[in-house]
Amino acid sequence: MSFLKNLFTGKNQPDKTNSFKAGDIFYTKNDSKFSLYKLLVHDVEFDCYHVLVYMPVDRLPDTTQVNGLKVMVYHSPFATSAFSDAVLLVNTGVKSNDLIGYHEYLRQTQAPEYYVPLANKYYQTAYELTNEKKYHEAIDEYSKAVDLFHAFYEAIDNRAFCKMDLGLWNEAIEDFKLSLLENPGTVLAEFSIGECYFKMRDYENARKQFEKAHQIDPDDPLPIKFLAKVNELLGR
């Protein structure tokens, strides 16, 4: 217990501290095992690293193998001094799947006023990436926002639009359905599901969705326009 306590508090650790940045994977060696960590967030105020902890390994992986490392703990806070002798292996960036433990920690320990601005920051980054047509990167940033703040339906919708831009119609439909759970009865999501079905040439399901959208807002011209198109294709 004293060893673990020292890791979390930094007691009995050397003053020297390596300076790592978010996305760095680094390691320490104990006996014949290598312990590997990914830095998620450096909390400068508390001189703390929030890390993802991998399963110990007998030999160091090369940089092409790090994505196959097995996660032991998705989030753990350590004093930065706990890694004074750690060695950098590679930087792989911080992906949305890396942050699930850290986000849960924020939801459990902080008020929404603390972490909702972080979700908005993810959203703004994703929006800029979308404008640059970097859709895969934008999807990951939108996923960070949604994972941190599950009710963020605007991020879900925008993630779905990125998937549409990539031709991932089924995945986009699932996102719009998720958005409707958070924000029921919106023309945007119902119509967009229909548009995905239309692109997939599933005209019957497309017609049903356009009818739903038209019922929600009879004055919206898009559902009317696409209903006419799909009915023509169906010979109605």
C-alpha positions as CSV (number, residue, x, y, z in Angstrom):
1,M,0.0,0.0,0.0
2,S,2.8,2.4,0.8
3,F,4.3,2.0,-2.7
4,L,0.9,2.9,-4.3
5,K,0.4,5.7,-1.9
6,N,3.7,7.2,-2.9
7,L,2.8,7.0,-6.6
8,F,-0.3,9.0,-6.0
9,T,1.2,11.6,-3.6
10,G,4.7,11.8,-5.0
11,K,6.2,11.2,-1.6
12,N,9.7,9.8,-1.5
13,Q,10.1,10.5,-5.2
14,P,13.1,12.4,-6.7
15,D,12.6,16.1,-7.4
16,K,13.6,15.6,-11.0
17,T,10.5,15.2,-13.3
18,N,10.2,14.4,-17.0
19,S,7.9,16.7,-18.9
20,F,5.5,14.7,-21.1
21,K,2.7,16.0,-23.2
22,A,-0.8,14.7,-24.0
23,G,-0.7,11.6,-26.2
24,D,2.8,10.5,-25.0
25,I,3.2,6.9,-24.2
26,F,6.1,6.3,-21.8
27,Y,7.3,3.5,-19.6
28,T,9.1,2.5,-16.5
29,K,10.8,-0.8,-15.7
30,N,10.3,-2.8,-12.6
31,D,12.2,-6.1,-12.3
32,S,11.7,-7.8,-15.7
33,K,8.4,-6.0,-16.5
34,F,7.7,-2.8,-18.4
35,S,4.8,-0.6,-17.2
36,L,3.4,1.6,-19.9
37,Y,1.2,4.7,-19.6
38,K,-0.4,7.2,-21.9
39,L,-0.7,10.8,-20.7
40,L,-4.2,12.1,-21.2
41,V,-4.1,15.4,-19.4
42,H,-1.4,17.3,-17.5
43,D,-3.1,19.2,-14.6
44,V,-0.5,21.9,-14.1
45,E,-2.3,23.4,-11.1
46,F,-2.0,20.2,-9.1
47,D,1.2,19.0,-10.7
48,C,-0.7,15.8,-11.7
49,Y,-0.7,13.5,-14.7
50,H,-4.0,11.8,-15.6
51,V,-3.0,8.7,-17.4
52,L,-4.3,5.6,-19.1
53,V,-2.5,2.5,-17.7
54,Y,-1.7,-0.5,-19.9
55,M,-1.1,-4.1,-18.9
56,P,2.6,-4.7,-18.0
57,V,4.6,-6.4,-20.8
58,D,7.8,-8.5,-20.8
59,R,9.3,-6.5,-23.7
60,L,8.8,-3.1,-25.1
61,P,6.5,-2.9,-28.2
62,D,7.7,-1.1,-31.3
63,T,5.8,1.9,-32.4
64,T,3.7,-0.1,-34.8
65,Q,2.5,-2.3,-32.0
66,V,1.3,0.3,-29.4
67,N,-2.3,0.3,-30.7
68,G,-2.5,-3.3,-29.7
69,L,-1.6,-2.8,-26.1
70,K,-4.2,-4.0,-23.6
71,V,-5.6,-1.4,-21.2
72,M,-5.5,-2.2,-17.5
73,V,-7.0,1.0,-16.1
74,Y,-8.7,3.7,-18.2
75,H,-7.9,6.5,-15.9
76,S,-5.6,7.1,-12.9
77,P,-4.2,10.3,-11.5
78,F,-0.5,10.4,-10.5
79,A,1.8,13.1,-9.2
80,T,4.1,14.0,-12.0
81,S,7.1,13.1,-9.8
82,A,6.0,9.5,-9.9
83,F,7.4,9.4,-13.5
84,S,10.7,11.1,-12.9
85,D,12.5,8.1,-14.4
86,A,10.0,7.3,-17.1
87,V,11.2,7.1,-20.7
88,L,9.2,8.3,-23.8
89,L,8.3,5.6,-26.3
90,V,6.1,7.4,-28.8
91,N,3.3,10.0,-29.1
92,T,0.0,8.7,-30.6
93,G,-2.3,11.5,-29.8
94,V,-5.3,11.3,-27.5
95,K,-8.3,9.6,-29.2
96,S,-11.9,9.6,-27.9
97,N,-11.7,6.0,-26.7
98,D,-8.7,6.9,-24.6
99,L,-10.7,9.4,-22.6
100,I,-13.6,7.3,-21.4
101,G,-12.1,6.8,-18.0
102,Y,-11.0,10.4,-17.6
103,H,-14.4,11.7,-18.6
104,E,-16.2,9.4,-16.2
105,Y,-13.8,10.8,-13.5
106,L,-14.8,14.3,-14.4
107,R,-18.6,13.5,-14.3
108,Q,-18.1,11.8,-10.9
109,T,-16.0,14.5,-9.3
110,Q,-16.9,17.8,-10.9
111,A,-20.0,19.8,-11.5
112,P,-21.3,20.3,-15.1
113,E,-20.1,23.9,-14.9
114,Y,-16.6,22.5,-14.9
115,Y,-16.7,19.9,-17.7
116,V,-19.4,21.2,-20.1
117,P,-16.9,24.0,-21.3
118,L,-14.5,21.2,-22.1
119,A,-17.2,19.4,-24.1
120,N,-17.7,22.7,-26.0
121,K,-14.0,23.0,-26.7
122,Y,-14.0,19.5,-28.2
123,Y,-17.1,20.6,-30.3
124,Q,-15.4,23.8,-31.6
125,T,-12.3,21.8,-32.5
126,A,-14.5,19.3,-34.4
127,Y,-16.3,22.1,-36.1
128,E,-13.1,23.6,-37.4
129,L,-11.9,20.2,-38.6
130,T,-15.2,19.7,-40.4
131,N,-14.7,23.0,-42.2
132,E,-11.3,21.7,-43.3
133,K,-13.0,18.6,-44.6
134,K,-11.0,16.5,-42.1
135,Y,-14.0,14.3,-41.4
136,H,-12.4,11.4,-39.6
137,E,-10.6,13.7,-37.2
138,A,-13.8,15.7,-36.7
139,I,-15.7,12.6,-35.9
140,D,-13.2,11.7,-33.1
141,E,-13.5,15.2,-31.6
142,Y,-17.3,15.1,-31.7
143,S,-17.1,11.7,-30.0
144,K,-15.1,13.3,-27.2
145,A,-17.8,15.9,-26.7
146,V,-20.6,13.3,-26.7
147,D,-18.7,10.9,-24.4
148,L,-18.2,13.7,-21.9
149,F,-21.7,15.2,-22.1
150,H,-24.1,12.6,-23.3
151,A,-27.0,15.0,-24.0
152,F,-24.9,17.0,-26.5
153,Y,-27.2,16.3,-29.4
154,E,-25.7,19.0,-31.6
155,A,-22.4,17.2,-31.5
156,I,-24.2,13.9,-32.3
157,D,-25.9,15.5,-35.3
158,N,-22.7,17.0,-36.6
159,R,-20.9,13.7,-36.2
160,A,-23.6,12.1,-38.2
161,F,-23.2,14.7,-41.0
162,C,-19.5,13.9,-41.1
163,K,-20.4,10.3,-41.5
164,M,-22.7,11.2,-44.3
165,D,-19.9,13.1,-46.0
166,L,-17.9,9.9,-45.8
167,G,-20.8,7.8,-47.2
168,L,-21.2,5.9,-43.9
169,W,-25.0,5.9,-44.2
170,N,-25.8,3.2,-41.6
171,E,-23.5,4.8,-39.0
172,A,-25.0,8.2,-39.6
173,I,-28.5,6.8,-39.2
174,E,-27.5,5.3,-35.8
175,D,-26.2,8.7,-34.7
176,F,-29.4,10.5,-35.8
177,K,-31.4,7.9,-33.8
178,L,-29.2,8.6,-30.8
179,S,-29.8,12.4,-31.3
180,L,-33.5,11.8,-31.3
181,L,-33.3,10.1,-27.9
182,E,-31.8,13.3,-26.5
183,N,-33.9,15.7,-28.6
184,P,-37.1,14.0,-29.8
185,G,-39.2,15.1,-32.6
186,T,-36.8,17.2,-34.6
187,V,-37.2,17.7,-38.3
188,L,-33.4,17.7,-38.9
189,A,-32.7,14.3,-37.5
190,E,-35.9,12.6,-38.9
191,F,-35.3,14.1,-42.4
192,S,-31.6,13.3,-42.3
193,I,-32.4,9.6,-41.6
194,G,-34.6,9.7,-44.6
195,E,-31.8,11.2,-46.7
196,C,-29.5,8.4,-45.7
197,Y,-32.0,5.8,-46.7
198,F,-32.5,7.7,-50.0
199,K,-28.8,7.6,-50.7
200,M,-28.8,3.9,-50.0
201,R,-31.8,3.5,-52.4
202,D,-34.0,2.2,-49.6
203,Y,-36.8,4.3,-50.9
204,E,-39.6,2.8,-48.8
205,N,-37.8,3.6,-45.5
206,A,-36.8,7.0,-46.9
207,R,-40.5,7.7,-47.6
208,K,-41.5,6.9,-44.1
209,Q,-38.9,9.2,-42.7
210,F,-39.8,12.1,-45.0
211,E,-43.4,11.6,-43.9
212,K,-42.4,11.8,-40.3
213,A,-40.5,15.0,-40.9
214,H,-43.4,16.5,-42.9
215,Q,-45.8,15.7,-40.0
216,I,-43.5,17.5,-37.6
217,D,-43.3,20.6,-39.7
218,P,-45.8,20.7,-42.6
219,D,-44.3,24.0,-43.8
220,D,-40.7,22.8,-44.3
221,P,-40.2,22.5,-48.1
222,L,-37.4,19.8,-48.0
223,P,-39.6,16.9,-46.7
224,I,-42.2,17.8,-49.3
225,K,-39.6,18.0,-52.1
226,F,-38.1,14.6,-51.2
227,L,-41.4,13.0,-50.6
228,A,-42.3,13.9,-54.2
229,K,-39.0,12.4,-55.4
230,V,-39.3,9.2,-53.5
231,N,-43.0,8.7,-54.5
232,E,-42.0,9.1,-58.1
233,L,-39.3,6.5,-57.8
234,L,-41.8,4.2,-56.1
235,G,-44.3,4.8,-58.8
236,R,-46.9,6.3,-56.5
